Amino acid sequence: METVVVLDTESFRAAEREAVQLRVSLPVFCSLAIREFVQNHRKKSVTEQLNTVYAEYTARIDDDILQAQYDSLGGEDW
């Protein structure tokens, strides 16, 4: 598939320099750059990220720690 991408002069020149250094054509470099950007910037929703974290770690509080928290309240009314 072909498409037209409009770049400012600075971005175009930077892309050209990188393509030369990598010894690939400018279209190949642009394709690689877009692919890398998409892979690195896929965003999960906050809920998905939290679900991932909580699936790996238990949210259970150790009984001794829980008791120490209760004891530290010192009979205050909440």
C-alpha positions in Angstrom: 0.0 0.0 0.0 1.3 3.5 -0.8 0.5 6.7 1.0 1.8 10.2 1.0 3.3 11.6 4.2 4.0 15.3 4.6 6.9 16.2 6.8 8.4 19.5 7.9 11.9 20.1 6.5 13.7 19.3 9.8 11.9 16.0 10.2 12.5 15.1 6.5 16.2 15.8 6.8 16.5 13.8 10.0 14.7 10.9 8.4 17.0 11.0 5.4 20.1 11.0 7.6 18.8 8.0 9.6 17.9 6.1 6.4 21.4 6.7 5.1 23.0 5.5 8.3 20.8 2.4 8.3 21.5 1.9 4.6 17.8 1.6 3.7 15.7 3.7 1.4 13.6 6.6 2.8 10.3 4.7 2.2 11.7 1.6 4.0 12.9 3.8 6.9 9.5 5.5 7.2 7.8 2.2 7.2 10.1 0.9 10.0 9.7 4.1 12.0 5.9 4.0 11.8 5.9 0.3 12.8 8.2 0.9 15.8 6.2 3.9 16.9 2.9 2.0 16.8 4.3 -0.9 18.7 5.9 1.3 21.4 3.0 3.6 21.9 0.1 1.2 22.0 -1.8 2.3 25.1 -3.8 0.1 27.2 -6.7 1.5 29.2 -6.0 2.2 32.8 -8.4 -0.6 33.7 -6.4 -3.1 31.6 -3.2 -2.0 33.2 -4.5 -2.4 36.7 -6.0 -5.8 35.8 -2.6 -6.9 34.6 -0.9 -5.8 37.8 -3.6 -7.3 40.1 -3.5 -10.6 38.2 0.2 -10.9 39.1 0.1 -9.8 42.7 -2.2 -10.6 45.5 -4.0 -7.7 47.2 -4.4 -9.6 50.4 -3.0 -8.0 53.6 -1.1 -10.3 55.9 -3.2 -10.9 59.1 -0.4 -9.7 61.4 -0.1 -6.4 59.5 -3.9 -6.0 59.5 -4.0 -6.5 63.3 -1.1 -4.0 63.7 -3.1 -1.4 61.7 -6.2 -2.0 63.9 -4.1 -1.8 67.1 -2.5 1.5 65.9 -5.9 3.2 65.8 -5.9 3.3 69.6 -9.7 3.0 70.1 -10.5 6.1 68.1 -14.1 6.4 66.9 -14.4 6.6 63.1 
